[in-house]
Amino acid sequence: MKHSLSPFDALPQSKPVGQQQTGSGRWAKAQGEIFLINSVKRNFIEEIRSNIDRIDRQIVTLLAQRGAYVKQAAKFKKTTTDVKAPQRVERVIAKVVALSVELGANPTVTEQVYRAMIAGFINAELAEHAALNTCSIEI
């Protein structure tokens, strides 16, 4: 069984009434009981936001890399239907949704993000494709 971590797993937890401490220093979980956090550092939310900002930078870096490949791919596509490639879109969506389940991400969020991202890249690729075709016609 896969254990998913919550953002609060790294924080100290108060001992639930009637529970014993486990060997790992954690308090044993009792039937869906939610543990109260007995101490939260003042800067914890800032630390979380800083980590989110760091991840956002990585995501944007990857989007730039993906965009460069999309731009290259536009050169090999003859029609706008080739650019839109609906069957390819659905294969990508199925692949990333399965990957999100495997990695413990929310598959609904993953699908929504990927559909929006792919739509944006298709629009950019359509513009690149049109520019390439305009240039080749003018020559």
C-alpha positions as CSV (number, residue, x, y, z in Angstrom):
1,M,0.0,0.0,0.0
2,K,1.3,3.4,-1.0
3,H,1.6,6.0,1.8
4,S,1.0,9.6,0.7
5,L,2.6,12.4,2.6
6,S,0.7,15.4,3.7
7,P,2.5,18.8,4.0
8,F,2.2,18.4,7.8
9,D,4.0,15.1,8.1
10,A,7.3,17.0,8.7
11,L,5.8,18.9,11.6
12,P,5.7,17.8,15.3
13,Q,2.4,16.2,16.3
14,S,0.7,16.1,19.6
15,K,-0.1,12.8,21.2
16,P,-3.7,11.8,20.6
17,V,-5.5,10.7,23.7
18,G,-5.0,7.0,24.4
19,Q,-2.3,6.5,21.7
20,Q,1.2,5.1,22.1
21,Q,4.3,6.5,20.4
22,T,5.6,4.2,17.6
23,G,9.3,3.3,17.2
24,S,9.7,5.9,14.5
25,G,8.8,8.7,17.0
26,R,5.4,9.2,15.3
27,W,2.1,8.7,17.2
28,A,0.1,5.7,16.0
29,K,-2.9,6.8,13.9
30,A,-6.3,6.0,15.3
31,Q,-9.3,5.4,13.1
32,G,-9.1,8.4,10.8
33,E,-8.3,10.7,13.8
34,I,-6.7,14.0,12.8
35,F,-3.8,15.0,14.9
36,L,-3.4,18.5,16.2
37,I,-0.1,20.2,15.5
38,N,1.3,21.4,18.8
39,S,3.9,23.7,17.4
40,V,4.2,25.5,14.1
41,K,7.2,27.7,13.3
42,R,6.3,31.3,12.5
43,N,8.1,31.1,9.1
44,F,6.6,27.7,8.0
45,I,4.2,29.2,5.5
46,E,7.1,31.3,4.0
47,E,9.2,28.2,3.7
48,I,6.3,26.4,1.9
49,R,5.9,29.4,-0.4
50,S,9.7,29.5,-1.1
51,N,9.6,25.8,-2.1
52,I,6.6,26.5,-4.3
53,D,8.5,29.4,-5.9
54,R,11.5,27.1,-6.5
55,I,9.3,24.5,-8.1
56,D,7.6,27.1,-10.3
57,R,11.0,28.2,-11.6
58,Q,11.8,24.5,-12.5
59,I,8.4,24.2,-14.2
60,V,8.9,27.3,-16.2
61,T,12.4,26.2,-17.2
62,L,10.9,22.9,-18.4
63,L,8.1,24.8,-20.2
64,A,10.8,26.7,-22.1
65,Q,12.5,23.5,-23.0
66,R,9.2,21.9,-24.1
67,G,8.4,25.0,-26.2
68,A,11.7,24.8,-28.0
69,Y,10.9,21.2,-29.0
70,V,7.4,22.2,-30.1
71,K,8.9,25.0,-32.3
72,Q,11.2,22.4,-33.9
73,A,8.3,20.0,-34.4
74,A,6.3,22.6,-36.3
75,K,8.9,22.4,-39.1
76,F,8.0,18.8,-39.8
77,K,4.2,19.2,-39.9
78,K,2.5,19.9,-43.2
79,T,-1.0,20.9,-42.1
80,T,-2.8,22.5,-39.2
81,T,-4.4,19.1,-38.5
82,D,-0.9,17.7,-38.1
83,V,-0.3,20.4,-35.5
84,K,-3.5,19.8,-33.6
85,A,-3.0,16.0,-33.6
86,P,-6.0,15.1,-31.4
87,Q,-5.0,11.4,-31.1
88,R,-1.6,12.4,-29.9
89,V,-3.1,14.8,-27.4
90,E,-5.2,12.0,-26.0
91,R,-2.2,9.6,-25.8
92,V,-0.2,12.3,-23.9
93,I,-3.1,12.9,-21.5
94,A,-3.6,9.2,-20.8
95,K,0.2,8.8,-20.2
96,V,0.5,11.7,-17.8
97,V,-2.7,10.8,-15.9
98,A,-1.3,7.3,-15.4
99,L,2.0,8.8,-14.3
100,S,0.3,11.1,-11.9
101,V,-1.4,8.1,-10.2
102,E,1.9,6.3,-10.0
103,L,3.7,9.3,-8.5
104,G,0.8,10.2,-6.1
105,A,-0.2,13.4,-7.8
106,N,-3.9,14.4,-8.3
107,P,-4.9,12.9,-11.7
108,T,-7.7,15.5,-12.2
109,V,-5.3,18.4,-11.6
110,T,-2.7,16.8,-13.8
111,E,-5.2,16.3,-16.7
112,Q,-6.5,19.9,-16.4
113,V,-3.0,21.3,-16.3
114,Y,-1.8,19.3,-19.3
115,R,-4.9,20.1,-21.4
116,A,-4.4,23.8,-20.8
117,M,-0.6,23.5,-21.4
118,I,-1.1,21.5,-24.6
119,A,-3.8,23.9,-25.9
120,G,-1.3,26.8,-25.3
121,F,1.5,25.0,-27.1
122,I,-0.8,24.0,-30.0
123,N,-1.7,27.7,-30.4
124,A,2.0,28.6,-30.4
125,E,2.8,25.8,-32.8
126,L,0.0,26.9,-35.1
127,A,1.5,30.4,-35.2
128,E,5.0,29.0,-35.8
129,H,3.5,26.7,-38.5
130,A,1.7,29.6,-40.2
131,A,4.9,31.8,-40.1
132,L,7.0,29.0,-41.6
133,N,4.4,28.5,-44.4
134,T,4.2,32.2,-45.0
135,C,8.0,32.4,-45.3
136,S,8.2,29.4,-47.7
137,I,5.4,30.9,-49.9
138,E,7.1,34.3,-50.1
139,I,10.5,32.8,-51.2
